[in-house]
Amino acid sequence: MITVYYKSGNAQWKYELDETEHAYIIKNVLEDNPDVEEMFDDSLEILRDVSAMDEDEMDEDDQIDQTIAVSFLWHYFNNLSKSEERIDGDIVLIEDEDGTGVTVLPAADLADEE
């Protein structure tokens, strides 16, 4: 399982994705040769939008977008980011209170603090 934790204001959730499904999604995303920075920004925007929704407000397209965004962000920080920014394993995304950015941490760091 890959796991991405997300927190924005009062909204927080944990998203888990089977490694086989993740590999399938990433293979298909990368085959399209996306602009990595644009895909990164779009993925964060999708998570911001989805986190503001109630679960019953989400339709199938929202769920698909969320799954792709989570998979891409996990892959980005585990494989595509600069080596000094790289994370090994699950990630935590914490939206800045003023909405200007996101702090990214390895999930293992939070487990160590508990």
Buried (B, 14 or more C-beta within 10 A) or exposed (E): EBBBBBBBEEBEBEBEBEEEEBBEBBEEBBEEEEEEEEBBEBBBEBBBEBBEEEEEEEEEEBEEBBBBBBBBBBBBBBEBBEEEEEBEEBBBBBBEEEEEEBEBBBBBEEEEEE
